[in-house]
Amino acid sequence: MSEQTITQEQVEAYQADGAVLIKGLFVDHVEALRAGIARNMADPGPYAAENLKEGEAGRFFDDYCNWQRIPEFSEVIRDSGVAQVAADLMLSETAQLFHDHVLVKEPGTAKPTPWHQDGPYYFVDGRQTVSFWCPVDPVKEASLRCVAGSHRWDKPVLPTRWLSEDSFYPDPDAYLPVPDPDAEGMRVLEWEMEPGDAVAFDFATLHGARGNDATTRRRAFSLRFVGDDARFVERPGRTSPPFPGHGMRPGQRLRDDWFPVLWPRP
């Protein structure tokens, strides 16, 4: 594993706001990511999805859990030093890979990415979590948007299906309704980004993105990590990704043969 360091100011911003920009985190791996995304789109995995309704313009493709079959993704995970950065941001002694995720909005895709938190969709719980969202194209209006401090809200936000926009967990009173951060005056963090930059954000940070009205593609690659306190938890509905047949029980650490611990070094 390669080594990479970040500043104390970035760690403090991440802990306080639940999101921080890290310039150039993957800058040496942009071509590998572009090649991996192209390979992924040409040969989608079993979880690939098209996220537009009939008649909506453009294309919004996503897929996840492909790092073991796409060599470019494995190369970036191994050689970028991202696991050390993950551990530093999480204030964790370890960084355990959860999964990868590709999201592509073609030009003219007006559909926004809905506001959501990732945590309620996952079968993992803990304070030490981090996702990295890295574009391989320059982004302005279609950048990731994160609500500062939302990772410390008392309740999670209700998970919904992106296409049908309905909830799929029982007991909606256990969740906050999906807010409109712009209308409600929340502090929204967003950055113009160059290929290889990354936004790091907590699994509990509310985030979304505008549609891609530009004339260029918006291809993004994400990696997700968990730290020392992460444990398997049962959810009241189907989790995403589902990882069928995992065999874990509530309270256990994620099995490291499926979710490798990449930091510290063996």
Secondary structure, DSSP 8 states (H G I E B T S, - for coil): -------HHHHHHHHHHSEEEETTTTGGGHHHHHHHHHHHHHS--TT-EE---TT--S-EEEEE--TTT-HHHHHHHHHS-HHHHHHHHHT-S-EEEEEEEEEEE-TTB---EEEE-SGGGSSEE-S-EEEEEEESS-BSTTSEEEETTGGG-SS-B--B-TTT--B-SS-GGGSB----TTTTT--EEE--B-TT-EEEE-TTS-EEE--B-SSS-EEEEEEEEE-TT-EE---SS--SS--TT----TT----TTTS-EEES--
